[in-house]
Amino acid sequence: MNDETVNNEIRRFLKKVGIQSHQAIERAIHEGVARGQLQGTEHFNAIMQLHIDGLDLDLEIRGDIALQ
């Protein structure tokens, strides 16, 4: 096992997760505002779940997203 390779692969995966989840959240917010379902002042509880096959890893990360 090469620690540098492992670190780079983890970073690449997390970058992909960060970019795609950011875009999905932003899109959902804009669509909700456009449909009139959101006012733009809401506060959301967010949960991110990570599962990695073969590592017996299940992780849940909780946070808040405030629109204002």
N, C-alpha and C positions, 0 to 999 in steps of 0.2 A: 504494500500500500504506500502510495506517495502522498504525504500530507498536503503538499502544495496543490496537487491535482484534485484531491478531495475538496479542499477549500475553494478552489476555483469553480468546481462543478456545483457546489452548494451555493456559492455567490451567483452563478449564472441562473440557477433555478429560482432563487429568491428574487432576483431582478425581474425575471419573467412573471413570477407571482405578483410582485409589487406593481408592475406596469399594467398587467391585465386586470387585476382587481381594482386598481385606481380608475381605469377607464370604464369598467363595468359599473362601479358605484356612481361615478360622475354622470354616465349615461342614464342610469335609473333615476337619479335626482332630477336631471333636466327634463326627462320624459314625464315624471310625476308633476313637476311644475307646469309643463306645457298642457297636460291633461286637466289641470286644476285640482289634482289630488293633494298637492303639497303647496304650502304657502311660502316656503323658503325660510321658515323660522324653526323648523322641527329639530328634534334631537332624537337620534337613533342609537339603539344598542346594537353593536355588531359582534358577530362571532365568526372567527376564522378557524376552520378545522384542517389539520394536516395529518394525513395518513401515508405512511411509506411502507409498501409491501416489502417483506423480507427483513425489515428492521424491527418489527413489533413496536412501531412508533405510532401513537395516536396522541395528538396534541390539540388542545382547544385554547385559542387566544381570544379574550374578550376585550372590547373597547367601546368607546362612544364616538359618535360622529354628530357634531352640532353644525347646523347650517348657518347659524348666525351667532 
